Amino acid sequence: MSFPSSAGPDIPERVVVAGAGLAGLRTAEELRARGYGGEVTLVGAESRPPYDRPPLSKRVMAGELADITLRDDLDTLGIRLCLAETATGFEPAQEEPGGVLRTDRGEYRYDRLVLATGATPIALPGRGPQRFLRTLDDALTLRELLKPGLRLAIVGAGWIGAELATAAAARGGQVTVLEAAAAPLISAVGEQVGALTAAWYHAAGVDLRLGQPVGSVEPGGVALAGGGWLDADVVVTAVGVRPETGWLAGTGVALDNGVAADEQLRTSVPGVFAVGDCMAFWSLRYGRRLRFEHWDVALRAPATLAANLLGAAEAFDPVPYFWSEQFGKMVQYAGFHGAADRMLLRGDPAGDKWAACWLAGDWLVALLTVDSPRDLAQGRRLIESAAAVDEARLADPGVPVKATVVS
């Protein structure tokens, strides 16, 4: 797969960003922060101005927060915000970067286009109502439904499923989590580590049913695969998301588990960049294409994108980072364990604080910590530095992570 060369010294007159989430907003902000004085248009499918998503399954669901708007002063930055418009396609110019973005309400000419349309929750088959936790409207609606005694079925024991189960159980709901895999969080951290979190559900009074795929969502509950039925007043589907890329059919944009971007966040179409949940970027650090639905990536990647859009040639090559608050625990993760050849535990998972460390040879490539922010911070720096570590010392929770480096 080939990608066009960097934009060069010419500065575009018009930048259009398709997607008004955190990644889209940060791109617009970064352009202005770098002194860009041309037109910036931010087009979003939702009717609300850009807001922060991590609190949706945390503080919003717990009733601690309602307004998560990121900023309401875009006019002061000279950014045109167009809401409730869904991107439907774009047509590149024939001879140079630029073209026209089309939405269900109009057209926008651009010299550079940024694809930041995020991801869409995966729905299950069936005739019954199923809810999701992706937007602020989703969260506010669910929060009103979470009453004592509510029979709530959550399909999926991933990050969102765990956080929603935490909030619902705390509000007196009768919560059942159905997970097709043998452990929670398998796709995120693997079966061995994911299995260590199963006890958290039971301690919180949540009925976790592992190895239980769902056949369909029907009125009144969930039809279980292979027979069986679970009564439920509300069903929330939390089995993952797909990058929002269907609208790009016929545009020439290469796809690979999202919009395929190089390390400079350029797509296969000249003048078109990608960022956020819909982007699958080439990681020089891990030597493969990666896509993360992480707040940290949406926050940090726009700085690289904005620089390159204005003519630089910077590489985006982060140590990915994610956190989750569930069942009274702070879970943090840094790195990419898919590059590892083995895993070791640091501390006792039956205790309050512990960590899982993934290694490739002598290098730490990923780290998950439970209530151990210092270990996470030090481990993240070790992953960034690619320093060799002593495995025996790393497994000892009495040794600071930073002190495990082989001198």
C-alpha positions in Angstrom: 0.0 0.0 0.0 1.5 3.3 -1.0 0.9 6.8 0.4 1.4 10.2 -1.2 4.3 12.4 -0.1 3.9 15.1 2.5 2.1 18.3 1.6 5.1 20.5 1.1 5.4 24.2 1.9 2.1 25.3 0.5 -0.5 26.2 3.2 -4.1 25.2 2.5 -6.7 27.9 2.5 -9.6 25.6 3.7 -9.5 22.7 6.1 -12.6 20.6 6.7 -12.8 18.1 9.5 -15.4 15.3 9.2 -16.2 14.4 12.8 -16.8 16.7 15.8 -15.6 14.5 18.6 -12.5 15.0 20.7 -10.1 14.1 17.8 -11.9 16.4 15.4 -12.0 19.3 17.9 -8.4 18.9 19.0 -7.3 18.9 15.3 -9.0 22.3 14.8 -7.5 23.6 18.0 -4.0 22.4 17.1 -4.3 24.1 13.7 -5.1 27.4 15.4 -2.4 26.9 18.1 0.2 26.5 15.2 -0.8 29.9 13.7 -3.0 28.6 10.9 -5.2 31.4 9.7 -7.2 29.7 7.0 -10.8 28.5 7.1 -11.5 25.6 9.5 -14.9 23.8 9.4 -15.8 21.1 11.9 -18.8 18.9 10.7 -20.4 16.6 13.3 -23.2 14.1 13.0 -24.5 14.7 16.5 -26.6 17.7 17.4 -24.5 18.5 20.5 -21.2 20.4 20.4 -18.0 18.4 21.1 -17.9 16.7 24.5 -15.8 14.3 26.4 -16.7 10.6 26.2 -14.8 8.8 29.0 -17.1 10.3 31.7 -20.2 8.7 30.0 -19.7 5.3 31.6 -18.2 6.8 34.8 -19.2 10.1 36.4 -22.2 10.8 34.1 -23.7 7.3 34.7 -23.1 7.6 38.5 -25.0 10.9 38.5 -22.0 13.0 39.4 -21.8 15.0 36.2 -24.1 16.2 33.4 -22.2 18.8 31.4 -19.2 17.3 29.6 -18.9 19.9 26.8 -15.3 20.3 25.9 -15.6 24.0 24.9 -18.3 26.3 23.7 -16.2 29.2 22.4 -15.2 27.9 19.0 -16.3 31.2 17.5 -13.4 32.9 19.3 -11.1 30.6 17.4 -12.7 31.3 14.1 -13.9 27.6 13.8 -17.1 27.0 11.9 -19.1 24.3 13.7 -21.8 22.5 11.7 -23.8 20.0 13.8 -26.4 17.4 13.0 -24.8 16.7 9.6 -23.7 13.2 8.6 -20.9 12.8 6.1 -21.9 10.8 3.1 -18.8 10.9 0.9 -16.2 13.1 -0.7 -14.9 13.8 -4.1 -11.2 14.6 -4.5 -10.0 17.1 -7.1 -8.5 15.7 -10.2 -5.1 17.3 -10.3 -4.2 18.4 -6.8 -5.1 17.9 -3.1 -8.5 19.2 -2.4 -12.1 18.4 -3.2 -15.6 18.5 -1.8 -17.0 16.8 1.3 -20.6 15.9 1.0 -23.1 15.5 3.9 -26.8 14.8 4.1 -27.3 18.6 4.3 -24.8 20.2 2.0 -21.3 20.3 0.6 -18.0 21.8 1.8 -15.0 22.6 -0.4 -11.6 21.8 1.1 -7.9 22.0 0.4 -7.2 19.4 3.2 -9.7 17.0 4.6 -9.5 15.2 8.0 -11.4 12.0 8.6 -12.5 11.9 12.3 -15.9 10.1 12.1 -15.2 7.8 15.0 -16.9 4.4 15.5 -20.4 3.0 15.8 -21.6 0.4 18.3 -22.2 -3.2 17.0 -25.9 -4.2 17.3 -27.2 -7.7 18.0 -29.9 -9.4 16.0 -33.5 -9.4 17.3 -36.7 -7.5 17.5 -36.3 -6.2 21.0 -35.1 -2.8 22.1 -31.3 -2.7 22.8 -29.5 0.3 24.1 -25.9 1.4 23.8 -23.5 3.6 25.7 -21.7 5.7 23.1 -23.2 9.2 23.2 -24.2 11.7 25.8 -27.9 11.1 25.0 -27.3 7.4 25.5 -25.8 8.0 28.9 -28.5 10.4 30.1 -31.3 8.1 29.0 -29.7 5.1 30.7 -29.0 7.1 33.9 -32.7 7.8 34.2 -33.5 4.1 33.8 -31.1 2.9 36.4 -33.5 2.5 39.3 -33.4 0.1 42.3 -34.7 -3.2 41.2 -34.3 -2.7 37.5 -33.4 -5.9 35.8 -30.5 -4.9 33.5 -28.9 -7.3 31.1 -25.5 -6.1 29.7 -24.2 -8.1 26.8 -20.4 -7.9 26.8 -17.8 -7.9 29.7 -15.4 -5.4 28.2 -14.4 -2.0 29.5 -17.8 -0.4 28.9 -19.8 -3.4 30.2 -17.8 -3.4 33.4 -18.1 0.3 34.0 -21.9 0.2 33.4 -22.3 -2.8 35.6 -20.5 -0.9 38.4 -22.8 2.1 38.1 -26.0 0.0 37.8 -25.2 -2.2 40.8 -24.4 0.9 42.9 -27.8 2.3 42.0 -29.6 -0.9 43.2 -30.1 -2.6 39.9 -30.3 -6.4 39.4 -27.4 -6.7 36.9 -26.6 -9.7 34.7 -23.6 -9.5 32.4 -23.5 -12.0 29.6 -20.1 -12.7 28.0 -19.5 -15.2 25.2 -15.8 -15.6 26.0 -14.3 -17.5 28.9 -13.3 -14.3 30.8 -13.9 -10.6 30.9 -11.7 -8.3 28.8 -10.2 -11.1 26.6 -9.9 -8.9 23.5 -8.3 -6.1 25.6 -5.9 -8.0 27.9 -6.2 -11.7 27.1 -7.8 -14.5 29.0 -5.3 -15.0 31.8 -5.4 -11.4 33.0 -9.1 -10.9 32.2 -10.0 -13.9 34.3 -8.5 -12.1 37.3 -11.2 -9.5 37.2 -14.2 -11.9 37.3 -14.2 -11.9 41.1 -14.9 -8.2 41.1 -18.3 -8.7 39.5 -19.4 -11.2 42.1 -18.1 -9.0 45.0 -20.3 -6.2 43.6 -23.4 -8.4 43.4 -23.3 -8.6 39.6 -24.3 -11.9 38.0 -21.5 -12.6 35.5 -22.2 -15.4 33.1 -19.1 -16.4 31.1 -19.1 -18.6 28.0 -22.7 -17.4 27.3 -23.2 -16.1 23.8 -26.5 -14.3 23.0 -28.8 -15.4 20.2 -30.9 -12.3 20.0 -32.5 -9.4 21.9 -36.2 -9.8 22.0 -39.1 -7.9 23.7 -38.8 -8.6 27.5 -35.3 -10.0 27.5 -32.5 -11.9 25.8 -32.7 -15.2 23.9 -29.5 -17.1 24.8 -27.6 -19.0 22.1 -28.3 -22.7 22.3 -31.6 -22.2 24.1 -32.6 -20.4 27.3 -33.9 -17.0 28.2 -33.0 -14.1 30.5 -35.8 -11.7 31.6 -34.7 -8.1 31.4 -36.3 -4.7 31.7 -33.4 -3.1 29.8 -30.8 -4.6 27.6 -27.5 -2.8 26.8 -25.3 -4.1 24.1 -21.6 -3.6 24.7 -19.9 -6.0 22.4 -17.7 -3.4 20.7 -17.7 -0.9 17.9 -16.8 -0.7 14.2 -14.9 2.3 12.7 -17.4 4.6 10.9 -16.0 4.1 7.4 -19.0 2.9 5.3 -19.5 6.5 4.0 -16.0 6.3 2.3 -17.0 3.7 -0.3 -15.9 4.8 -3.7 -13.6 7.6 -2.5 -10.4 5.7 -3.0 -9.5 5.8 0.7 -7.7 2.5 1.7 -9.2 0.7 4.6 -7.6 -1.8 7.0 -9.6 -2.2 10.2 -10.4 1.5 9.8 -9.0 4.2 7.7 -5.4 3.1 6.8 -3.0 5.9 7.7 0.8 6.0 7.6 2.9 7.1 10.6 2.3 10.7 9.5 -1.5 10.1 9.6 -1.9 10.6 5.9 -4.4 8.3 4.0 -4.0 6.9 0.5 -5.8 9.9 -1.0 -3.6 13.1 -1.4 -4.6 15.9 1.0 -6.7 13.6 3.2 -5.7 12.7 6.8 -7.3 10.5 9.5 -7.4 10.7 13.3 -9.4 9.2 16.2 -11.3 6.0 16.5 -11.7 5.5 12.8 -8.0 5.7 12.2 -5.6 2.7 11.9 -2.1 4.1 11.9 1.2 2.5 11.1 3.2 2.2 14.4 7.0 2.3 13.9 7.4 1.2 17.5 5.5 -2.0 17.1 6.0 -2.6 13.4 2.3 -3.0 12.5 -0.9 -1.1 11.9 -2.8 -0.3 15.0 -6.3 1.1 15.8 -7.2 2.2 19.3 -10.5 3.5 20.7 -8.6 5.4 23.4 -9.2 8.9 24.6 -5.4 9.4 24.9 -4.9 8.7 21.1 -7.7 11.1 20.2 -6.1 13.7 22.5 -2.5 13.4 21.3 -2.7 12.4 17.6 -4.1 15.8 16.4 -0.9 17.6 17.3 1.0 15.4 14.8 -1.8 15.6 12.2 -1.9 19.4 12.4 1.8 19.8 12.0 1.9 17.5 9.0 -1.1 19.1 7.4 0.8 22.3 7.5 3.9 20.8 5.8 5.8 18.9 8.5 6.8 15.3 8.4 6.4 14.1 12.0 5.6 10.5 13.1 2.8 9.6 15.4 4.2 6.7 17.4 2.8 6.7 21.0 2.8 4.2 23.8 -1.0 3.7 23.9 -2.7 4.4 27.2 -6.1 3.6 28.6 -7.8 3.6 32.0 -11.0 2.2 33.5 -12.7 2.8 36.8 -14.7 -0.4 37.7 -15.9 -2.0 40.9 -13.9 0.5 43.1 -10.6 -0.1 41.3 -8.5 2.0 39.0 -7.3 -0.1 36.1 -4.6 1.4 33.8 -3.0 0.0 30.7 -0.1 1.2 28.6 1.5 -0.3 25.6 0.5 -3.1 23.2 0.6 -6.6 24.5 0.0 -8.1 21.1 3.8 -7.6 20.5 4.7 -9.7 23.6 6.0 -13.3 23.8 5.2 -13.8 27.5 3.4 -12.3 30.5 4.3 -12.1 34.2 2.4 -11.0 37.3 3.8 -8.3 39.6 2.2 -8.8 43.0 -0.7 -10.9 44.2 -4.0 -10.5 42.2 -5.8 -11.5 45.4 -4.5 -8.3 47.0 -5.5 -4.7 46.5 -2.6 -3.7 44.2 -1.0 -5.8 41.4 0.1 -5.6 37.8 0.5 -7.7 34.7 3.6 -7.1 32.6 4.1 -8.2 29.0 7.6 -8.7 27.6 9.2 -9.3 24.2 12.7 -10.6 24.9 14.1 -8.2 27.5 11.8 -5.4 26.7 8.6 -4.4 28.5 6.0 -3.8 25.8 2.8 -3.5 27.8 1.7 -3.1 31.4 -1.7 -3.3 33.2 -1.9 -2.0 36.8 -4.6 -2.2 39.4 -4.6 0.7 41.9 -0.8 1.2 41.2 -0.5 4.5 39.3 3.2 4.8 40.2 4.0 1.4 38.5 2.0 2.5 35.5 3.8 5.8 35.1 7.2 4.3 35.5 6.3 1.3 33.2 5.1 3.6 30.5 8.4 5.5 30.5 10.3 2.2 30.2 8.2 1.1 27.2 8.9 4.5 25.6 12.6 4.1 26.2 12.8 0.5 25.0 15.3 -0.2 27.8 16.0 -3.8 28.7 14.6 -5.0 32.1 15.4 -7.6 34.6 12.4 -10.0 34.6 12.9 -11.3 38.2 13.1 -7.8 39.6 10.1 -6.7 37.5 8.0 -9.5 39.1 8.9 -8.2 42.6 6.4 -5.5 43.7 9.0 -4.4 46.3 11.3 -3.2 43.5 10.3 0.1 41.8 9.5 -0.5 38.1 12.1 2.1 37.1 14.7 0.2 39.1 14.3 -3.0 37.0 16.3 -1.5 34.0 19.4 -3.6 33.2 22.4 -1.3 33.5 
